[in-house]
Amino acid sequence: MIKMLQILFAFGLSCLMIASGSQAVDLGGSLTQGGMVWGQVAPGSEISLNGQPVKVGPEGHFVFGFGRDEGPTASLVILHRDGKREERTLNISAREFDIERVNGLPPKTVTPPPEWRDRRKVETGKVREARSHLADNLHWSRGFVKPAEGRFSGFYGSQRILNGKPRSPHYGLDIAGPTGTPIYAPAGGVVRLAVPDFLLEGGIVIIDHGFGVTSTLFHMNSVDVEEGSWIHQGDKIGTIGATGRASGPHVDWRVNWQNVRLDPKLLIGDSNKG
């Protein structure tokens, strides 16, 4: 199983075995809010999570994830190639999230003016399209690394108070560093989006790691890759900046499984401390 999916990403992530009359299915990852989970079944099997189909690759690999407010349980159904149906209830551990107060932002980035509406529709549409692919590449299975040197300055799931106004939770991991600090691909894949000047995100890059797993990195000072190009983990993709809605230079790294927002820090473990 690709060296047990690179020895469970080599980060000591949890492994849960699902017993089956057909075979044993090992689940690696984190059964928690914001966690990503993966495994392998016999080719030709079908999987659903909470009634929604999960992509199964040609060799039986699969991956899925849980959002910030997921839980307390999820239903995983495996229809094995031999026709046997297996259903398991997954217990999703709850987490506590902090409140983050961010001040000094340009007012129009906290409450976007009406004249931004049409452009934002185009920009958010491009993001949705970039995250919509279900490619067969397995870069997601080879582990993730911290994409830039610097301290962690913002965390997944935190309730955001922007210039004193409550806003939606933060869904990324912020890494602060001087403007111009290199940003590297946290995992390999194909570049689906590379734009230097989105209104709120500033310089933005989206990398497709396969099976609906993507990394989004923004507030970049420079974007040094092109859409459609294939990159490897550790390739330089740009530099840290303070473009878009940012109070200081940093990169905001987000990980999605399709439209489910995951916690990047869970994917890098304690080996990449900020």
ZAFIBA-315480 format. One record per residue (C-alpha): residue number from 1; z, x, y; residue in one letter. Coordinates in steps of 0.1 Angstrom, whole numbers, plus 5000, padded with zeros to 4 digits. Layout:
N
num  pz  px  py  residu
NUM  Z  X  Y  A .
...
***
This chain:
274
num  pz  px  py  residu
1  5000  5000  5000  M .
2  4988  5026  5025  I .
3  5018  5049  5015  K .
4  5040  5018  5017  M .
5  5026  5010  5051  L .
6  5033  5046  5062  Q .
7  5068  5044  5048  I .
8  5077  5013  5067  L .
9  5064  5029  5099  F .
10  5087  5059  5091  A .
11  5113  5043  5113  F .
12  5137  5030  5087  G .
13  5128  4994  5093  L .
14  5142  4967  5070  S .
15  5125  4958  5037  C .
16  5129  4924  5021  L .
17  5115  4916  4986  M .
18  5103  4882  4978  I .
19  5104  4876  4941  A .
20  5075  4857  4926  S .
21  5064  4846  4892  G .
22  5030  4862  4901  S .
23  5042  4894  4917  Q .
24  5068  4909  4940  A .
25  5060  4908  4977  V .
26  5077  4933  4999  D .
27  5082  4925  5036  L .
28  5087  4953  5060  G .
29  5098  4950  5096  G .
30  5124  4930  5115  S .
31  5134  4894  5107  L .
32  5147  4889  5142  T .
33  5136  4874  5176  Q .
34  5107  4896  5188  G .
35  5103  4913  5154  G .
36  5071  4921  5135  M .
37  5069  4917  5098  V .
38  5042  4929  5073  W .
39  5034  4932  5036  G .
40  5007  4930  5010  Q .
41  4997  4905  4984  V .
42  4969  4904  4958  A .
43  4935  4901  4975  P .
44  4923  4865  4976  G .
45  4958  4851  4982  S .
46  4965  4829  5012  E .
47  4995  4829  5035  I .
48  5009  4805  5061  S .
49  5038  4808  5085  L .
50  5053  4776  5097  N .
51  5021  4758  5086  G .
52  4998  4782  5105  Q .
53  4974  4804  5085  P .
54  4981  4842  5085  V .
55  4952  4866  5082  K .
56  4951  4884  5048  V .
57  4929  4915  5047  G .
58  4904  4925  5020  P .
59  4931  4945  5003  E .
60  4958  4919  5008  G .
61  4975  4933  5039  H .
62  4991  4909  5063  F .
63  5013  4909  5094  V .
64  5030  4883  5116  F .
65  5057  4882  5142  G .
66  5084  4861  5159  F .
67  5088  4852  5195  G .
68  5118  4856  5218  R .
69  5131  4822  5211  D .
70  5122  4819  5174  E .
71  5146  4807  5148  G .
72  5169  4802  5132  P .
73  5145  4799  5102  T .
74  5108  4802  5095  A .
75  5088  4789  5065  S .
76  5065  4814  5047  L .
77  5041  4800  5021  V .
78  5021  4823  4998  I .
79  4994  4808  4976  L .
80  4987  4835  4951  H .
81  4953  4843  4937  R .
82  4963  4828  4903  D .
83  4971  4795  4920  G .
84  5008  4797  4920  K .
85  5025  4785  4952  R .
86  5055  4803  4966  E .
87  5076  4792  4995  E .
88  5105  4810  5011  R .
89  5127  4803  5041  T .
90  5131  4834  5063  L .
91  5163  4836  5083  N .
92  5156  4849  5118  I .
93  5185  4867  5135  S .
94  5192  4857  5171  A .
95  5196  4882  5199  R .
96  5213  4882  5233  E .
97  5192  4891  5263  F .
98  5203  4905  5296  D .
99  5195  4894  5331  I .
100  5174  4918  5351  E .
101  5172  4917  5389  R .
102  5141  4932  5405  V .
103  5140  4934  5443  N .
104  5116  4949  5468  G .
105  5084  4933  5454  L .
106  5056  4922  5477  P .
107  5064  4885  5483  P .
108  5029  4873  5473  K .
109  5033  4889  5439  T .
110  5064  4868  5432  V .
111  5049  4836  5445  T .
112  5011  4841  5443  P .
113  4992  4825  5472  P .
114  4967  4797  5466  P .
115  4937  4819  5474  E .
116  4946  4840  5443  W .
117  4942  4810  5419  R .
118  4906  4814  5410  D .
119  4908  4851  5405  R .
120  4939  4847  5383  R .
121  4922  4822  5361  K .
122  4895  4848  5354  V .
123  4920  4876  5348  E .
124  4942  4856  5325  T .
125  4911  4844  5306  G .
126  4901  4881  5301  K .
127  4935  4888  5287  V .
128  4934  4859  5263  R .
129  4899  4869  5251  E .
130  4910  4905  5245  A .
131  4939  4893  5224  R .
132  4919  4868  5204  S .
133  4903  4892  5178  H .
134  4913  4894  5142  L .
135  4897  4927  5132  A .
136  4903  4942  5098  D .
137  4914  4976  5111  N .
138  4949  4987  5100  L .
139  4960  5008  5129  H .
140  4991  4985  5133  W .
141  5003  4997  5099  S .
142  5004  5033  5109  R .
143  5034  5031  5132  G .
144  5038  5031  5170  F .
145  5050  5058  5194  V .
146  5064  5056  5229  K .
147  5034  5056  5252  P .
148  5048  5077  5280  A .
149  5076  5101  5289  E .
150  5103  5085  5310  G .
151  5134  5063  5310  R .
152  5134  5027  5298  F .
153  5138  5007  5330  S .
154  5132  4971  5317  G .
155  5136  4955  5284  F .
156  5120  4927  5263  Y .
157  5135  4893  5266  G .
158  5155  4898  5297  S .
159  5156  4869  5322  Q .
160  5139  4881  5354  R .
161  5152  4874  5389  I .
162  5125  4886  5412  L .
163  5134  4890  5449  N .
164  5163  4866  5442  G .
165  5140  4840  5425  K .
166  5144  4831  5388  P .
167  5112  4837  5369  R .
168  5101  4837  5332  S .
169  5116  4863  5309  P .
170  5102  4898  5307  H .
171  5081  4904  5276  Y .
172  5075  4941  5277  G .
173  5092  4975  5276  L .
174  5092  4993  5310  D .
175  5090  5030  5310  I .
176  5096  5046  5345  A .
177  5082  5079  5355  G .
178  5064  5097  5384  P .
179  5030  5084  5395  T .
180  5004  5103  5375  G .
181  5025  5107  5343  T .
182  5001  5105  5313  P .
183  5000  5073  5293  I .
184  4990  5076  5256  Y .
185  4979  5050  5231  A .
186  5010  5038  5212  P .
187  4987  5032  5182  A .
188  4950  5035  5175  G .
189  4924  5008  5177  G .
190  4896  4995  5199  V .
191  4899  4991  5237  V .
192  4893  4954  5244  R .
193  4901  4954  5281  L .
194  4902  4982  5307  A .
195  4904  4972  5344  V .
196  4919  4991  5373  P .
197  4928  4963  5397  D .
198  4942  4930  5383  F .
199  4963  4912  5410  L .
200  4997  4913  5392  L .
201  4991  4938  5364  E .
202  4973  4964  5385  G .
203  4956  4988  5362  G .
204  4955  4973  5327  I .
205  4944  4983  5292  V .
206  4945  4962  5260  I .
207  4942  4980  5227  I .
208  4933  4960  5195  D .
209  4953  4975  5166  H .
210  4938  4950  5141  G .
211  4949  4916  5125  F .
212  4957  4902  5159  G .
213  4982  4929  5169  V .
214  4975  4943  5204  T .
215  4992  4965  5229  S .
216  4989  4957  5266  T .
217  4998  4984  5292  L .
218  4997  4978  5329  F .
219  5007  4989  5364  H .
220  4986  5020  5357  M .
221  4976  5043  5385  N .
222  4944  5053  5367  S .
223  4926  5038  5337  V .
224  4908  5065  5317  D .
225  4892  5046  5288  V .
226  4863  5022  5286  E .
227  4861  4988  5270  E .
228  4846  4990  5235  G .
229  4857  5025  5228  S .
230  4878  5035  5197  W .
231  4909  5056  5203  I .
232  4935  5072  5182  H .
233  4973  5071  5185  Q .
234  4983  5096  5212  G .
235  4950  5096  5230  D .
236  4954  5096  5268  K .
237  4944  5062  5282  I .
238  4956  5066  5318  G .
239  4985  5074  5341  T .
240  5017  5057  5353  I .
241  5015  5039  5387  G .
242  5030  5011  5407  A .
243  4999  4989  5410  T .
244  5001  4951  5409  G .
245  5035  4935  5408  R .
246  5057  4966  5407  A .
247  5086  4979  5427  S .
248  5081  5015  5416  G .
249  5060  5036  5393  P .
250  5062  5027  5356  H .
251  5042  5014  5327  V .
252  5049  4980  5312  D .
253  5041  4980  5275  W .
254  5037  4947  5257  R .
255  5029  4940  5221  V .
256  5014  4907  5208  N .
257  5007  4893  5174  W .
258  4979  4869  5186  Q .
259  4997  4848  5213  N .
260  5032  4857  5200  V .
261  5050  4882  5222  R .
262  5069  4909  5203  L .
263  5094  4935  5213  D .
264  5078  4970  5215  P .
265  5112  4988  5212  K .
266  5117  4974  5177  L .
267  5085  4992  5167  L .
268  5095  5026  5178  I .
269  5132  5026  5168  G .
270  5157  5052  5178  D .
271  5131  5080  5174  S .
272  5118  5073  5209  N .
273  5149  5069  5231  K .
274  5145  5064  5268  G .
***
